[in-house]
Amino acid sequence: MNIARAVDQATENLKAAAIQEPRREAISLLELAIGRDRTFIFAHPDHELTESEQDAFSAFVNRREAREPLQYIRGHQEFYGLDFIVTPDVLIPRPETEILVENAIEDLRSKNNAEFCEVGVGSGCISVSILYQLPSAAAVGLDISEKALQITGKNAEKHGIGSRLTLLRSDVFDALTDRRFDMIVSNPPYVPRSDFETLQPEVRDFEPHAALTDGADGLSIIEKIVNGAPHFLRPGSGLLMEIGFDQAATVRRLFDPQVWSHLELIDDLQSIPRIVYARLPDL
C-alpha cells in the first residue's frame, strides 16, 4: 500500500468515527507510523509502506477511531512553545491555559528570585513554561497523583529546569507547612459531575477523571484553593486560577473582600472569563 492509498483509507475510517479534520489526523498518524514529516508524505504519494509501517499505522488509526486523543497516541503535545510528554496520567495541555502562564510570567517578572507554587501540577506545562521563561525563579509543584508527578519530573528535566522545581505529593496544600510564595497558580478540576457525561469522548473516556472533576459541583477544590492560598502567599502576592466557562460569578463570591484586596477575571480568546486573578493587600 502506498502513502496516498493509506491516507485515503484512514481518512474514511476516521470520518466514519466522527473525527473532526480526519485527513489532517490521518496524516499526523502516518507521520508517527513511518517516522517521516508531512513534507515527505505530500511529496511522495506513491511511496510504498513496509509491512511493519502498515501495521503500525493501522494500530494508530484503530486507537484514534476509538476516540483516544491524538496527543496520547503520539505521547507529546506542544504548549507555550515547548514540547511536553503527555500520558493518560495527565491532562492534555490546552491553549486557553497559556493565558494563565502569560499572566503569571508578567506578574513574576518584576520579582527577584521569585518563588511560586502550582496546585495540581499535572504534566508540568504551567510550572515548566513559567520557569523556562524566568531563569531566576523557583517553584513547588503539588499533585495528589504520584504518576502525574513523575511526568512533571520528566518534563522538567527535558526542558532543563528540574533543579528549580520541587515536586510534592499533596491533596491541595496538605504537604505544605510554613512556606510563603510570590504567587500560587492552578488549573484545578472544575467540571461539575452533572456535566461530565456531556464531555467529548476523548476527554471523558481517556483523560484522568480526578484532574477534570471534583465529583461534585466543580467548585469544591476551587474553594479549598481560595480559602487556603492566603496562608501560603506573601503580602501583596496573588493567586491565578483557571475556572470553568460558566463559573465566573460563583467563583467571584468565594473571595472574601476582607482578605483579598484585588480581584479580576481574565477572558480567553472567546471572551469567556477563564482566569481569576486575586491579590492580597500589601503590608
C-alpha positions as CSV (number, residue, x, y, z in Angstrom):
1,M,0.0,0.0,0.0
2,N,1.3,3.4,-0.9
3,I,1.1,6.7,1.0
4,A,-1.8,8.1,-1.0
5,R,-4.0,5.0,-0.5
6,A,-3.1,4.6,3.1
7,V,-4.1,8.3,3.9
8,D,-7.3,8.0,1.8
9,Q,-8.4,4.8,3.6
10,A,-7.5,6.1,7.1
11,T,-9.4,9.4,6.3
12,E,-12.6,7.5,5.5
13,N,-12.3,5.4,8.7
14,L,-11.7,8.4,10.9
15,K,-14.5,10.3,9.2
16,A,-16.9,7.4,9.9
17,A,-15.8,7.6,13.6
18,A,-16.8,11.3,13.7
19,I,-13.3,12.6,14.0
20,Q,-13.0,16.2,13.1
21,E,-10.5,17.0,10.3
22,P,-10.0,13.3,9.6
23,R,-7.5,13.8,6.8
24,R,-5.2,16.0,8.9
25,E,-5.3,13.5,11.7
26,A,-4.7,10.6,9.3
27,I,-1.5,12.4,8.0
28,S,-0.4,13.0,11.6
29,L,-0.8,9.3,12.4
30,L,1.1,8.3,9.3
31,E,3.9,10.7,10.3
32,L,4.2,8.8,13.6
33,A,4.0,5.4,12.0
34,I,6.7,5.9,9.4
35,G,8.9,8.4,11.2
36,R,8.7,11.0,8.4
37,D,7.2,14.5,8.3
38,R,4.3,15.7,6.3
39,T,6.5,17.3,3.7
40,F,7.7,13.8,2.8
41,I,4.2,12.5,2.8
42,F,2.9,15.2,0.4
43,A,5.9,14.9,-1.9
44,H,5.9,11.1,-2.2
45,P,2.3,9.8,-2.5
46,D,3.4,6.7,-4.4
47,H,5.9,5.7,-1.7
48,E,5.2,2.1,-0.7
49,L,4.8,1.4,3.0
50,T,6.6,-1.5,4.5
51,E,4.6,-4.2,6.2
52,S,5.7,-3.0,9.7
53,E,4.8,0.6,8.8
54,Q,1.3,-0.5,7.6
55,D,0.8,-2.5,10.8
56,A,1.9,0.5,13.0
57,F,-0.3,2.9,11.0
58,S,-3.3,0.6,11.2
59,A,-2.9,0.3,15.0
60,F,-2.7,4.1,15.4
61,V,-5.8,4.6,13.3
62,N,-7.7,2.0,15.3
63,R,-6.8,3.8,18.5
64,R,-8.0,7.1,17.1
65,E,-11.2,5.6,15.8
66,A,-11.9,4.5,19.4
67,R,-11.5,8.3,20.2
68,E,-8.2,8.0,22.0
69,P,-6.7,11.5,21.8
70,L,-4.0,12.0,19.2
71,Q,-1.8,13.5,21.9
72,Y,-1.8,10.3,23.9
73,I,-1.1,8.2,20.8
74,R,1.9,10.2,19.9
75,G,2.9,10.9,23.6
76,H,3.5,14.6,23.4
77,Q,1.9,18.0,23.0
78,E,3.1,21.5,22.3
79,F,2.3,24.2,24.9
80,Y,3.7,27.7,25.1
81,G,6.4,26.9,22.6
82,L,7.6,23.8,24.4
83,D,7.0,20.1,23.7
84,F,5.6,18.2,26.7
85,I,5.4,14.5,27.4
86,V,1.8,13.5,28.0
87,T,0.2,10.2,29.0
88,P,-3.3,9.3,30.2
89,D,-2.0,10.1,33.7
90,V,-2.1,13.8,33.0
91,L,-4.4,16.3,31.3
92,I,-3.6,17.3,27.7
93,P,-2.3,20.9,27.8
94,R,-4.8,23.3,26.2
95,P,-4.3,26.7,24.5
96,E,-6.5,28.6,27.0
97,T,-4.2,27.7,29.8
98,E,-1.4,29.6,28.1
99,I,-3.3,32.8,29.2
100,L,-2.6,31.8,32.8
101,V,1.0,31.3,32.0
102,E,1.3,34.6,30.3
103,N,-0.2,36.5,33.2
104,A,2.0,34.6,35.7
105,I,5.1,35.5,33.8
106,E,4.1,39.1,33.6
107,D,3.4,39.3,37.3
108,L,6.5,37.4,38.5
109,R,9.0,39.0,36.1
110,S,9.4,42.1,38.3
111,K,10.3,40.0,41.4
112,N,13.9,38.9,42.1
113,N,14.3,35.2,42.7
114,A,10.5,34.7,42.5
115,E,9.0,31.6,44.1
116,F,5.6,30.3,43.1
117,C,3.5,27.2,43.9
118,E,1.3,25.2,41.5
119,V,-1.6,23.2,42.9
120,G,-2.3,20.3,40.6
121,V,0.8,20.3,38.6
122,G,-0.2,17.5,36.2
123,S,2.1,17.4,33.1
124,G,4.0,20.4,34.5
125,C,3.1,22.5,31.5
126,I,2.3,25.6,33.6
127,S,5.2,25.5,36.0
128,V,7.8,24.4,33.5
129,S,6.7,27.1,31.0
130,I,7.0,29.8,33.6
131,L,10.4,28.6,34.9
132,Y,11.7,28.3,31.4
133,Q,10.9,32.0,30.8
134,L,12.1,33.2,34.2
135,P,15.6,31.8,34.8
136,S,15.9,33.1,38.3
137,A,12.5,31.8,39.5
138,A,11.9,28.6,41.5
139,A,8.7,26.7,42.2
140,V,7.0,24.0,44.2
141,G,4.6,21.7,42.3
142,L,1.8,19.8,44.2
143,D,-0.3,17.0,42.9
144,I,-2.2,14.2,44.5
145,S,-1.2,11.8,41.7
146,E,2.3,10.2,42.0
147,K,2.1,9.2,38.3
148,A,1.4,12.8,37.4
149,L,4.4,14.0,39.4
150,Q,6.6,11.5,37.5
151,I,5.5,13.0,34.2
152,T,6.2,16.5,35.6
153,G,9.6,15.5,36.6
154,K,10.4,14.2,33.1
155,N,9.2,17.4,31.5
156,A,11.2,19.5,34.0
157,E,14.4,17.6,33.1
158,K,13.6,17.7,29.4
159,H,13.5,21.5,29.5
160,G,16.4,22.0,31.8
161,I,14.6,23.4,34.8
162,G,14.5,20.3,37.1
163,S,16.8,21.8,39.7
164,R,14.3,24.7,40.2
165,L,11.1,22.7,40.6
166,T,10.4,20.8,43.8
167,L,7.6,18.2,43.5
168,L,5.5,17.1,46.4
169,R,2.6,14.7,46.6
170,S,-0.2,16.7,48.1
171,D,-4.0,17.0,48.3
172,V,-4.2,20.7,47.6
173,F,-2.0,22.4,50.2
174,D,-1.7,19.5,52.7
175,A,2.0,18.9,52.1
176,L,2.9,22.5,52.8
177,T,3.7,23.9,56.2
178,D,5.1,27.4,56.6
179,R,6.1,28.1,53.1
180,R,5.2,31.5,51.5
181,F,5.2,32.3,47.8
182,D,5.1,35.2,45.4
183,M,2.2,33.5,43.5
184,I,0.0,30.5,43.5
185,V,-1.2,29.1,40.2
186,S,-3.6,26.3,39.5
187,N,-5.8,24.7,36.8
188,P,-8.0,22.7,39.2
189,P,-10.6,20.1,38.4
190,Y,-13.6,22.3,37.8
191,V,-16.0,20.2,35.6
192,P,-19.3,19.6,37.6
193,R,-20.3,15.9,37.9
194,S,-23.5,16.8,36.1
195,D,-21.6,17.9,33.0
196,F,-19.1,15.1,32.9
197,E,-21.1,12.8,30.7
198,T,-21.5,15.6,28.1
199,L,-17.8,15.9,27.5
200,Q,-16.2,14.8,24.3
201,P,-15.3,11.0,24.4
202,E,-11.6,12.0,24.0
203,V,-11.9,13.8,27.3
204,R,-14.5,11.8,29.2
205,D,-13.1,8.4,28.4
206,F,-9.3,9.0,28.3
207,E,-8.2,11.9,30.4
208,P,-7.8,11.4,34.2
209,H,-11.1,11.9,35.9
210,A,-9.5,13.3,39.1
211,A,-7.9,16.1,37.1
212,L,-11.2,17.0,35.4
213,T,-13.9,16.9,38.0
214,D,-14.2,17.0,41.8
215,G,-17.1,14.6,41.5
216,A,-19.5,17.3,42.9
217,D,-20.4,20.8,41.7
218,G,-17.0,21.6,40.3
219,L,-16.3,24.2,43.0
220,S,-15.1,22.2,46.0
221,I,-11.4,22.2,45.1
222,I,-11.6,25.8,43.8
223,E,-13.0,26.8,47.2
224,K,-10.2,24.9,49.0
225,I,-7.6,26.8,47.0
226,V,-9.2,30.1,47.5
227,N,-9.5,29.6,51.3
228,G,-6.1,28.1,51.7
229,A,-4.0,30.3,49.4
230,P,-3.7,33.3,51.8
231,H,-1.8,31.1,54.3
232,F,0.9,30.4,51.7
233,L,1.2,33.8,50.0
234,R,3.4,36.7,50.9
235,P,1.7,40.1,51.4
236,G,0.8,41.7,48.0
237,S,1.1,38.4,46.2
238,G,-1.6,36.8,44.0
239,L,-3.5,33.7,43.0
240,L,-4.0,32.9,39.3
241,M,-6.5,30.1,38.7
242,E,-8.3,28.7,35.6
243,I,-12.1,28.2,36.0
244,G,-15.0,26.8,34.0
245,F,-16.7,28.7,31.3
246,D,-19.8,29.5,33.4
247,Q,-18.3,29.7,36.9
248,A,-17.1,33.4,37.0
249,A,-20.0,34.8,39.0
250,T,-20.0,31.9,41.5
251,V,-16.2,31.9,41.9
252,R,-16.1,35.6,42.5
253,R,-18.3,35.2,45.5
254,L,-15.8,32.8,47.1
255,F,-13.3,35.5,47.6
256,D,-13.7,37.4,50.9
257,P,-13.1,41.1,50.3
258,Q,-11.8,41.4,53.9
259,V,-8.9,39.0,52.8
260,W,-8.3,39.9,49.2
261,S,-7.6,43.5,48.1
262,H,-7.9,42.9,44.3
263,L,-10.0,40.6,42.1
264,E,-10.3,40.4,38.4
265,L,-11.5,38.0,35.7
266,I,-9.4,37.5,32.6
267,D,-11.1,36.4,29.3
268,D,-9.9,33.7,27.0
269,L,-9.8,34.2,23.2
270,Q,-13.6,33.6,23.0
271,S,-14.2,36.4,25.5
272,I,-15.2,33.9,28.2
273,P,-14.0,34.7,31.7
274,R,-11.4,31.9,32.1
275,I,-8.8,33.0,34.6
276,V,-9.4,34.6,38.1
277,Y,-6.6,36.8,39.5
278,A,-6.8,37.7,43.1
279,R,-4.2,39.6,45.2
280,L,-3.6,40.0,48.9
281,P,-3.0,43.5,50.3
282,D,0.5,44.8,50.9
283,L,1.6,45.2,54.4
